[in-house]
Amino acid sequence: MPSSPFLLDDKVFPALGLLKVAASLREAGHTVDVLDLSGKADELGALNTYVSRNPGVTFGITATSPQMPAAMRILKALPPDAHVILGGPPRNPGTCRGQKRSQE
């Protein structure tokens, strides 16, 4: 979860949809970690630490429309071969499906 540019406190509204997905995956027997980057001064540093300790995992990123610039920074910081699921309100899956990530 990236930081929010429109909330005074990132922790006021937790991403319940993401937590619901995580709970469902756990109930199905999958191992799930939720990395909450909201309010972190060094989001990408925290992400890089996590990625280095957990290679080969699938990443889920949730973001609202105003959070998309931060979500894209996170997406670009992930390994090029990482599996990534992007969601959140509102999201049009047709705009992202099948697109390759640029490593610019």
Summary of the structure (lengths in Angstrom):
residues: 104
radius of gyration: 13.5
end to end distance: 21.6
largest distance: 37.7
contacts: 226
relative contact order: 0.20
helix: 38%
strand: 10%
